[in-house]
């Protein structure tokens, strides 16, 4: 069972697509959002959740005070489920705006002019490193100055190619078979 961990809609159960997605576990989300909250990166943030699946990461952000979340998912059934989960969250008291986009991540980024403060990339484990690099390159010009990008991958996967996207590695942490890599916009040369 996947649920919202904390915030205005804490405890709200989320529906998960029956196949084709790998929801971030409650344990990993709890650790991730504990770190994000302690760095004051969620409240008031504009969030992008790519490869959204059930929408758990973007919706958790809304529950914790993000002002908006763009949830991007290619699968039509999963996108419909995210809409349903967003309505459930709204009914539980979350106030931010959830926008669900049924699209390929790279294609969505090519057509969007939005700017984000917090970005989640949680692709299926079989998505290639090259595709992740393309998506990161598409995200980079749309980031606010203090933005954070979180990439979730299998522990055995290599670190994202931050440099190719004009980003820099910030930190990483492994939880069982999952690693979270944090990146930020690269600082201009001194």
C-alpha positions in Angstrom: 0.0 0.0 0.0 1.3 3.4 -1.0 0.3 6.4 1.1 1.1 10.0 1.7 3.6 10.1 4.5 3.1 13.5 6.0 1.6 17.0 5.6 -1.9 18.1 5.1 -2.9 14.9 3.4 -0.8 12.6 5.5 -2.1 9.0 5.6 -4.0 9.4 2.4 -3.8 6.1 0.5 -2.8 6.3 -3.2 -3.8 3.9 -5.9 -0.9 2.4 -7.8 -0.9 1.1 -11.4 -1.2 -2.7 -11.4 1.8 -3.0 -13.7 4.5 -1.1 -15.5 5.6 1.1 -12.5 7.8 0.8 -9.5 6.5 3.1 -6.8 9.1 4.6 -4.5 8.8 2.8 -1.2 7.4 4.6 1.9 10.7 4.1 3.6 12.7 5.8 0.8 10.1 8.6 0.5 10.1 9.2 4.2 13.9 9.6 4.3 14.0 11.7 1.1 11.3 14.1 2.3 12.8 14.3 5.7 16.0 15.6 4.1 14.1 17.9 1.7 12.0 19.3 4.6 15.1 19.9 6.8 16.7 21.9 4.0 13.4 23.8 3.5 13.2 22.7 -0.2 9.5 21.6 -0.4 7.3 24.3 1.2 6.4 26.8 -1.6 8.2 24.8 -4.3 7.2 24.4 -7.9 7.7 20.6 -8.4 8.2 18.5 -11.5 7.6 14.7 -11.2 8.8 12.9 -14.4 7.9 9.2 -14.9 5.3 9.9 -12.2 3.8 6.4 -12.0 1.2 6.8 -9.2 2.3 10.4 -8.6 3.5 9.7 -5.1 6.5 12.0 -5.2 4.8 15.0 -6.6 1.7 14.5 -4.5 3.8 14.1 -1.3 5.3 17.4 -2.2 1.9 19.0 -2.5 0.8 17.5 0.9 3.9 19.2 2.4 3.2 22.6 1.0 4.5 22.8 -2.5 2.5 25.3 -4.5 2.4 23.2 -7.7 3.3 19.9 -9.2 3.6 18.9 -12.8 3.2 15.2 -13.0 4.4 13.7 -16.3 3.5 10.1 -17.2 3.3 8.4 -20.6 1.0 5.6 -19.7 -2.7 6.6 -20.1 -4.0 4.3 -17.3 -1.3 5.6 -14.9 -2.0 9.2 -15.8 -5.7 8.6 -15.1 -4.8 7.1 -11.8 -2.6 10.1 -10.9 -5.6 12.4 -11.6 -7.7 10.3 -9.2 -5.0 10.4 -6.6 -4.7 14.2 -7.0 -8.4 14.5 -6.4 -8.2 12.3 -3.3 -5.3 14.5 -2.0 -7.3 17.7 -2.6 -10.2 16.2 -0.7 -7.8 15.5 2.2 -6.8 19.1 2.5 -3.7 19.6 0.2 -4.0 23.0 -1.4 -1.3 23.1 -4.2 -2.1 22.7 -7.9 -1.6 19.3 -9.5 -1.3 19.3 -13.3 -1.1 15.8 -14.9 0.5 15.6 -18.3 0.2 12.4 -20.4 3.5 12.6 -22.3 7.0 11.3 -22.8 9.3 13.1 -20.4 11.7 14.4 -23.1 8.8 15.6 -25.3 7.1 17.3 -22.4 10.3 19.2 -21.6 10.7 20.4 -25.2 7.2 21.9 -25.1 7.2 23.4 -21.6 8.2 26.9 -20.6 7.7 26.3 -16.8 10.4 26.8 -14.2 10.9 24.3 -11.3 12.5 24.4 -7.9 12.4 20.6 -7.2 12.5 17.9 -9.8 12.1 14.1 -9.4 13.2 11.7 -12.1 12.1 8.2 -11.2 12.3 6.3 -14.5 11.8 2.6 -14.9 15.0 0.8 -14.2 15.3 -0.2 -17.9 15.4 3.4 -19.2 18.8 3.9 -20.7 21.5 6.2 -19.3 21.4 8.1 -22.6 17.7 8.9 -22.2 18.3 10.0 -18.6 21.1 12.3 -19.8 18.7 13.7 -22.5 16.0 14.4 -19.9 18.4 16.0 -17.5 19.6 18.3 -20.3 16.0 19.2 -21.0 15.4 19.9 -17.3 18.5 22.0 -16.7 17.4 25.3 -18.5 14.1 25.2 -16.6 15.5 25.2 -13.1 15.5 28.0 -10.6 18.9 29.1 -9.3 18.6 27.0 -6.1 16.8 24.1 -7.6 17.4 20.4 -6.6 17.0 17.5 -9.0 16.6 14.0 -7.5 17.2 10.9 -9.7 16.1 7.5 -8.4 17.8 4.4 -9.9 18.7 0.9 -9.0 21.8 0.7 -6.8 23.7 -1.1 -9.6 23.1 1.8 -12.1 25.8 4.4 -12.7 25.5 8.0 -11.4 23.7 10.4 -13.7 25.8 12.4 -16.2 25.3 15.7 -14.4 28.1 17.5 -16.3 26.6 16.8 -19.7 23.4 18.6 -18.6 25.2 21.5 -17.0 24.4 20.3 -13.5 26.6 19.2 -10.7 26.3 16.3 -8.3 25.3 17.3 -4.8 25.0 14.1 -2.8 23.7 10.5 -3.0 22.3 7.9 -0.7 21.5 4.2 -1.1 18.4 2.5 0.5 18.5 -1.2 -0.1 18.4 -1.7 -3.9 17.6 2.0 -4.6 20.0 5.0 -4.9 18.9 8.6 -4.9 21.3 11.0 -6.6 20.9 14.8 -5.9 22.0 17.4 -8.4 21.9 21.1 -8.7 22.5 23.8 -11.3 26.3 24.2 -11.8 27.8 27.3 -10.3 29.3 29.7 -12.9 33.1 29.8 -12.9 34.6 32.2 -10.5 
